[in-house]
Amino acid sequence: MSFKITNDDLRDFAQDYQNRPAAKVLENAVTTNGVRAASFNWHSIADDAPVFSIDLATGDVADQKQSGRCWMFAALNTMRHEMQQKFNLPDNFELSQSYAFFWDKFEKANWFYENIINTAQLPLGDRKVAWLLETPQQDGGQWDMLCALIEKYGVVPKTAMPESYNSSRSNEINAVLNNQLRHDAVILRKLVNDQASDDEINSIRKQMLNNVYRMLAYAFGEPVTKFDFEYRTKKDKEYHRDADLTPQEFFKKYVGWNLDDYISIIQAPTADKEYGKTYTIEMLGNVVGGRQVKHLNLSMADFKQLAIDQLKGGESVWFGSDVIKYSNTKHGLMALNTYDYEKLFDTELTMTKAEALDYGESMMDHAMVLTGVDLVNERPTKWKVENSWGPKVGTKGYFVMSDAWMDQYCYQIVINKKYLSDQLKQAAAQEPIVLKPWDPMGTLA
């Protein structure tokens, strides 16, 4: 069945438009100011005041600048919050995102080679191959991917490996690196299909990784292997120096987390994902042989209660969401009433959370940190969010997220297993169901 737009239809549409009393006023407002400004609901500022019954102490807000490292910033921020309290570190202390960025891109290159070799006998038009080649590597990631990096390479303070031009503006190195990886994919696919030996393929793959290491060292600086950690305490300005540390020693001594204690919880109410089951995503990861990406899917009620319990315990919470939806960076708001698109255009836009996921309207695209919550009669009304877009965005870098916005657009949190019931711990220990590479729960923040 087809439907052709006729001239009569066009006249009807134009007549309907002209019959609307406010049409020209709204046309002037939207064409002059844009959709978001014209639909902004200023009442949302008062509805979501930045005051919270639970409000954790945190340092200065970090800035990922022109890079897609939110997942990395958010994870390292959760670690530094505890470090700042434990060691009385200054507010501007940060763990090096550039150090983790180097190793992530290096490991992602090897991950790409692994998947190219494993799919080499599939045609180029196969969806999996096309998916791999569309973006060989990118800045984004997920919690388990950072854990895999830390378990292998440790962490360092930002003073030991500071930001570079390319870590703060990653588009140039990404373009060249993806060019290199696609170039290498041509060679690797040909080697496999010409039935080259494993030794020959691995030898050439090692040469390719050597090239990648050199490119990344030029772009970010070669990663530090030993360093001195120096700082003055926040309160009494007492000087401390710890010399000749390795990144693994620094993580063990100053962060001290058992990363196995932290698991990913998702909130995916789609028909293909049963609550109480664990899931992983085919071909998603960064470190070959490292930690697997794994999610436990729970109801929204369980999801939020775990976040509240962890905040009550004094720990901030890494989370992933669709940050662009109904958010305002000037006022630091994430609320469903921030913009009233439906009234502006006199239409219906509402979809359920499951429908939005299934139809590509929403997915996780940004990771941040929950550092507070406002509880009224033990029920959350709004949440405090630490972003990684610098102090000039929102309220000195912080956002207010309404509880209703969390219901609709939050998809992932990371929780210490000590806050899980025995039943949920058993559920988390299950072998994961494998989802397709393009599943929305596999998107990278």
C-alpha positions in Angstrom: 0.0 0.0 0.0 1.3 3.4 -0.9 0.1 7.0 -0.3 1.0 9.8 -2.6 0.7 13.4 -1.3 -1.6 15.3 -3.6 -2.2 19.0 -4.2 -5.5 18.7 -2.3 -3.6 17.3 0.7 -1.2 20.2 0.6 -4.1 22.7 0.5 -5.7 21.0 3.5 -2.4 21.1 5.5 -1.9 24.8 4.7 -5.5 25.6 5.6 -5.2 23.8 9.0 -2.0 25.7 9.7 -3.6 29.1 8.8 -6.7 28.4 10.9 -4.6 28.1 14.1 -4.7 31.5 15.9 -1.2 31.2 17.4 0.5 29.7 14.4 2.3 32.9 13.2 3.3 33.9 16.7 4.8 30.5 17.3 6.4 30.5 13.8 8.2 33.7 14.7 9.3 32.4 18.1 10.7 29.1 16.8 12.3 30.5 13.7 14.0 33.2 15.7 15.0 31.3 18.8 15.0 27.6 17.9 13.0 24.7 19.1 14.6 24.3 22.6 14.5 28.0 23.6 10.9 28.4 22.3 9.7 25.4 24.3 11.7 26.0 27.5 9.6 25.8 30.6 11.0 28.2 33.1 8.9 26.6 35.9 11.3 23.7 35.7 14.0 25.8 37.4 12.0 26.2 40.5 10.7 22.6 40.4 14.2 21.2 40.5 16.1 23.4 42.9 19.7 22.0 43.7 19.0 21.1 47.3 19.3 17.4 48.5 18.8 15.5 51.7 21.8 13.3 50.9 24.7 15.3 49.4 28.2 13.8 49.3 31.3 15.9 49.5 33.2 16.0 46.2 36.0 18.0 44.7 36.1 20.3 41.7 34.3 19.1 38.6 36.5 17.7 35.8 36.3 18.6 32.1 36.5 16.0 29.4 36.7 18.9 26.8 36.3 17.9 23.2 36.5 14.1 23.7 34.1 11.3 24.4 35.7 10.1 27.6 32.7 10.6 29.9 32.6 6.9 31.0 36.3 7.2 32.0 35.9 10.5 33.8 32.9 9.3 35.7 34.6 6.1 36.8 37.8 7.8 37.9 35.7 10.4 39.7 34.0 7.8 41.8 37.4 6.6 42.8 38.9 10.0 43.5 35.9 11.0 45.7 36.9 8.3 48.2 40.6 9.1 47.9 40.0 12.8 48.6 38.2 11.9 51.9 40.7 9.2 52.9 43.9 11.1 52.2 42.6 14.7 52.6 43.5 15.5 49.0 42.8 19.0 47.5 39.6 19.7 45.6 41.4 19.8 42.3 43.0 16.4 42.5 42.2 14.1 39.6 43.3 10.7 38.4 44.9 10.8 34.9 42.3 10.3 32.2 45.0 10.6 29.6 46.8 7.5 30.9 43.7 5.4 30.7 42.8 6.9 27.3 46.2 5.8 25.8 45.8 2.2 27.0 42.1 2.1 26.0 42.9 3.1 22.4 45.8 0.7 22.3 43.7 -2.2 23.6 40.8 -1.3 21.4 43.0 -1.6 18.3 43.9 -5.2 19.3 40.3 -5.9 20.1 39.4 -4.7 16.6 42.1 -6.9 15.0 40.7 -9.9 17.0 37.2 -9.4 15.7 38.3 -8.7 12.1 40.2 -12.0 12.1 37.2 -13.9 13.7 34.9 -12.5 11.0 37.3 -12.6 8.1 35.4 -15.3 6.3 32.1 -13.4 6.3 31.4 -11.2 3.3 32.0 -7.4 3.6 28.3 -6.9 3.3 27.6 -9.0 6.4 26.0 -6.8 9.2 28.7 -7.8 11.8 31.6 -6.9 9.5 29.9 -3.6 8.4 29.3 -2.8 12.1 33.0 -3.4 12.9 34.2 -1.3 10.0 31.8 1.6 10.6 33.7 2.6 13.7 36.9 0.5 14.3 37.4 2.3 17.6 36.1 5.4 19.4 36.4 7.3 22.7 33.3 5.8 24.4 33.2 2.8 26.7 31.5 1.1 29.6 32.3 0.5 33.3 33.7 -3.0 32.8 36.0 -1.8 30.1 37.7 0.6 32.4 38.0 -2.1 35.0 39.7 -4.3 32.4 42.2 -1.5 31.8 42.9 -0.8 35.5 43.4 -4.5 36.2 46.1 -4.6 33.5 47.7 -1.2 33.7 46.7 0.4 37.0 46.1 4.2 37.4 48.2 7.3 37.9 47.4 10.8 39.2 46.9 13.4 36.6 50.2 15.1 37.6 52.0 12.0 36.4 50.4 12.0 32.9 48.6 15.3 32.2 46.3 16.2 29.4 47.6 16.7 25.9 46.1 18.4 22.8 44.9 15.1 21.5 43.4 13.7 24.7 41.4 16.9 25.0 40.5 17.1 21.3 40.4 13.5 20.1 38.8 13.9 16.6 42.2 14.2 14.8 43.8 11.1 16.3 40.6 9.2 16.0 40.4 9.9 12.2 44.0 8.8 11.6 43.8 5.8 13.9 40.6 4.5 12.3 42.2 4.9 8.9 45.1 2.8 10.1 42.8 0.1 11.5 40.7 -0.2 8.3 43.9 -0.4 6.3 45.1 -3.2 8.6 41.7 -4.9 8.3 42.2 -5.3 4.5 45.5 -7.1 5.2 44.2 -9.3 8.0 41.1 -10.4 6.1 43.3 -11.3 3.1 45.7 -13.3 5.3 42.9 -15.3 6.8 41.2 -16.0 3.5 44.6 -17.0 1.9 44.9 -19.5 4.8 48.1 -17.9 6.3 49.4 -19.7 9.4 48.5 -18.4 12.9 52.2 -17.6 13.4 52.3 -15.4 10.2 49.1 -13.6 11.2 50.3 -13.0 14.7 53.6 -11.7 13.5 52.0 -9.1 11.2 49.4 -8.3 13.9 52.3 -7.5 16.3 53.8 -5.2 13.7 50.5 -3.4 13.4 50.2 -3.0 17.2 53.7 -1.6 17.2 52.6 1.1 14.7 49.5 1.9 16.8 51.7 2.2 20.0 53.9 4.7 18.2 51.0 6.7 16.9 49.4 6.9 20.3 52.7 7.8 22.0 53.1 10.7 19.6 49.6 11.8 20.2 49.3 11.4 24.0 52.9 11.0 25.2 54.3 7.7 26.2 52.6 6.3 29.3 54.5 6.6 32.5 55.8 3.4 34.1 57.3 4.9 37.4 56.5 8.2 39.0 56.5 10.1 42.3 53.2 11.1 43.9 53.5 14.5 45.6 50.6 16.5 47.2 49.7 18.8 50.0 46.7 18.0 52.1 43.6 20.2 51.7 43.2 21.3 55.3 46.6 21.7 56.9 48.7 21.9 53.7 51.0 19.1 54.9 53.4 17.9 52.3 53.5 14.3 51.2 55.8 12.5 48.7 55.7 8.8 47.7 58.5 8.0 45.3 59.1 5.5 42.6 55.5 4.1 42.3 54.2 1.9 39.5 50.7 2.5 38.3 49.6 -0.9 39.7 51.2 0.0 43.1 49.5 3.4 43.1 46.1 1.8 42.5 46.5 -0.8 45.2 47.8 1.7 47.8 45.7 4.8 47.1 42.5 3.6 45.5 42.5 0.1 47.0 39.3 -1.1 45.4 38.6 -4.7 44.6 37.0 -4.1 41.2 35.2 -7.5 41.4 33.0 -6.0 44.1 31.5 -3.6 41.6 28.9 -4.7 39.0 26.8 -3.1 36.3 23.1 -2.9 36.8 20.9 -2.0 33.8 17.3 -0.9 33.5 16.1 -2.3 30.2 12.3 -2.9 30.2 12.2 -4.3 26.7 10.5 -7.7 26.0 13.8 -9.4 25.1 15.5 -8.8 28.4 14.0 -10.5 31.5 14.6 -8.9 34.9 16.9 -10.9 37.2 19.0 -12.1 34.2 22.5 -11.1 33.2 23.5 -10.0 29.7 26.6 -9.3 27.7 27.1 -8.0 24.2 28.8 -9.8 21.3 32.1 -8.2 20.3 31.9 -5.5 23.0 35.0 -4.8 25.0 38.5 -3.5 24.8 41.1 -5.9 26.5 41.4 -9.2 24.8 41.4 -11.8 27.6 40.3 -9.1 30.1 37.2 -8.5 32.0 33.9 -9.2 30.2 31.2 -6.6 29.9 28.3 -7.9 32.0 25.0 -6.4 33.1 22.3 -7.5 35.6 18.9 -6.3 34.4 16.5 -5.1 37.2 13.2 -3.3 37.7 13.3 0.5 38.1 12.3 0.1 41.8 15.3 -2.1 42.5 17.6 0.0 40.3 16.8 3.2 42.2 16.9 1.6 45.7 20.4 0.2 45.1 21.6 3.7 44.0 20.0 5.2 47.2 21.6 2.6 49.4 25.0 3.2 48.0 24.6 7.0 48.4 23.5 6.5 52.0 26.6 4.4 52.5 28.7 7.4 51.4 29.7 6.1 48.0 29.0 8.0 44.7 27.4 6.1 41.9 28.6 5.8 38.2 25.6 5.9 35.9 24.7 6.0 32.2 21.8 7.8 30.6 20.6 9.5 27.5 21.8 13.0 28.6 20.5 15.0 25.6 16.9 14.3 26.2 15.1 17.2 28.0 18.3 18.5 29.5 19.4 22.2 29.9 23.1 22.9 30.3 22.7 26.5 31.3 20.6 25.8 34.3 21.9 22.2 34.9 18.5 20.5 34.5 17.5 17.0 33.4 13.7 16.9 33.8 10.8 15.8 31.7 9.2 19.3 32.0 12.3 21.2 30.9 10.9 21.5 27.4 7.3 21.3 26.3 7.7 20.1 22.7 4.2 18.6 22.6 2.4 21.8 23.5 4.6 23.9 21.2 3.9 21.7 18.2 0.4 20.5 19.3 1.4 16.9 18.8 2.1 13.7 20.7 5.7 12.5 21.2 5.5 10.3 24.3 6.9 6.8 24.0 7.4 4.2 26.8 11.0 3.5 27.8 10.8 0.1 26.1 9.4 1.6 22.9 12.1 4.3 22.9 14.8 1.6 23.1 13.3 -0.7 20.6 12.7 2.0 18.0 16.0 3.8 18.3 14.6 7.0 19.9 16.8 6.6 23.0 19.9 4.8 24.3 22.7 5.4 26.7 25.1 8.0 25.4 26.7 9.6 28.4 28.1 8.6 31.8 28.1 10.8 34.9 28.1 10.3 38.7 25.3 10.5 41.2 26.5 12.4 44.3 23.3 13.1 46.1 19.5 12.5 46.3 16.6 14.3 47.8 14.4 11.9 49.8 10.9 12.8 50.9 9.4 10.1 53.1 12.2 7.8 51.9 11.1 8.3 48.3 13.4 10.1 45.8 12.2 13.3 44.2 15.5 14.4 42.5 19.1 13.5 42.2 22.4 15.4 42.3 24.6 14.7 39.3 28.3 15.4 38.8 29.1 15.9 35.1 32.4 16.1 33.4 31.8 19.2 31.2 33.7 21.6 33.5 32.5 24.1 36.1 30.9 26.5 33.6 28.1 24.1 32.7 25.1 23.7 35.1 25.6 24.8 38.7 29.4 24.8 38.9 29.4 21.6 36.9 26.5 19.9 38.7 23.0 19.0 37.4 19.7 18.3 39.0 18.0 15.2 37.6 14.3 14.7 38.4 13.2 11.3 39.6 10.8 11.1 36.6 13.7 11.8 34.2 15.6 9.0 35.8 12.7 6.6 35.2 12.7 7.4 31.5 16.3 8.0 30.5 18.6 6.2 33.0 19.9 2.9 31.8 22.9 1.8 33.9 24.4 2.2 37.4 27.5 0.6 39.0 26.9 -0.8 42.5 29.1 -2.4 45.1 27.8 -6.0 45.6 27.6 -5.4 49.4 24.4 -3.5 48.7 22.8 -6.4 46.9 20.5 -8.9 48.6 21.5 -12.6 48.5 19.0 -13.2 45.8 20.4 -10.5 43.6 23.9 -11.7 44.2 22.9 -15.1 43.0 21.3 -13.5 39.9 24.4 -11.5 39.2 26.5 -14.7 39.2 24.6 -16.2 36.3 26.2 -16.8 33.0 25.2 -13.9 30.7 22.9 -14.1 27.7 24.7 -12.8 24.7 23.1 -9.9 22.8 23.7 -8.7 19.3 26.6 -6.1 18.8 24.1 -3.4 17.9 21.8 -3.9 21.0 21.1 -0.6 22.7 22.6 -1.9 26.0 25.9 -2.2 24.1 26.1 1.5 23.2 29.2 3.3 24.5 29.0 6.3 26.8 
